[in-house]
């Protein structure tokens, strides 16, 4: 990840460091930075200040073609590498990422507006751990054991890579999503072309540079920074791409699916969420309130697993609302790089205004207990900030309960019976994540069985680990990121069968011709 002028970078403003790093362009193809071939440019903006960070030329379909060609050229050698060789490369990769942890954290905070404590303690360590996990998992691509499943034959299974993977990542966790898309794919022997969101390409590019620094061959990881309509759709529909992996909204995911399936690609979709936070009457009220605030506000609520709908059993409802609102009022908005900041801005002013629109409309049918406004503090006026918001008295079928707001907004509703609570938790199109809060093991087990979501936490909400899969039910998509289960997405199985008899005329031939 070294580049000319790196020794003086820490003494320059963050915006200057980002601009200087990518003077050669914001595309990473065959191991080097290059400019996009579009006449159009895009400007990455710091959402905390509105200050331009980097202006770059966008990728065109021609750039996507070049990246796919580089990935295709790298595939034969990379796929032929032994598991041990790929594992060693990924161990080096994890070490390089760890060496650049602070640099990655600052770049992520700059382009996304995330508080530095979040990128330092969540985004970057999680990415390094993911790389370390897949370094080990690369040596354990398993299939069914060889054996004589037929008396006259020996069978075994080969697990083989697919080829070039075309991945599209979102703007909310640019570094982690790049890792989730790239690491299992290359650990299994594939090569990758990743399109990050055009407004947050910095850390995906740095991730690819780190791979080169670690000795991963040129062309194994390629980054095209462009719009979804142009670069993204061309990548998804590319005839030389064997699989598409997409993380983003359900609406865009549907369009991606149509494009990908037109060329019979394998498809992995991690889409929207509207996670329920189910609080039973025997739950620890203080734990539930603290958990709700953290789970609703992580990454300013721009997290598809964030707690968005809290259902609280009626005896605990008023207490939960009061305590959660009180804790929300203590959350400190501010400069993402300031030590005391809890909550940064939303990713853009346009997205901030979208979130504000949801809350403004909710005032016509519900009550805002706290928040629900753009702060007018002088030090926040240029950023895309929005106050933590708690809404009550909304109907189950209302927009605030059913739609993915993707901001620091929690809606709280009461329920009476356990049956009702679980029914309400399941009553949206989404099924990505959920949590249940109770001290009763039987209630907890019932909730984990009956809530239709890819992840159900008990007495917590948000923590993820590399060893466990992440993915949704229903309109939240299909397929798994992270864990060894992700290899199911990025490999194909081949049955190999050997004859053990050496007989030229076999008994089963007589079912086709001749007599026994």
MOQUIHU-V652068 format. One record per run of one state. SS is the DSSP state (a for helix, b for strand, c for the rest). FROM is the first residue (numbers start at 0). TO is the last residue. Records with the same first field share a line. If there is no record, write none. Layout:
BEGIN
SS: FROM-TO, FROM-TO
END
This chain:
BEGIN
c: 0-4, 11-12, 21-25, 29-30, 34-39, 46-49, 57-59, 80-81, 99-99, 112-114, 137-145, 150-151, 161-162, 168-172, 187-189, 195-200, 213-219, 223-226, 236-241, 247-248, 261-264, 270-273, 279-283, 301-305, 328-331, 333-341, 343-347, 362-365, 370-376, 380-387, 392-397, 402-407, 415-416, 425-428, 431-431, 437-439, 450-453, 458-468, 470-471, 474-475, 478-479, 481-482, 499-505, 511-515
a: 5-10, 13-20, 60-79, 82-98, 100-111, 115-136, 173-186, 201-212, 227-235, 249-260, 284-300, 313-327, 348-361, 377-379, 398-401, 417-424, 440-449, 483-489, 506-510
b: 26-28, 31-33, 40-45, 50-56, 146-149, 152-160, 163-167, 190-194, 220-222, 242-246, 265-269, 274-278, 306-312, 332-332, 342-342, 366-369, 388-391, 408-414, 429-430, 432-436, 454-457, 469-469, 472-473, 476-477, 480-480, 490-498
END
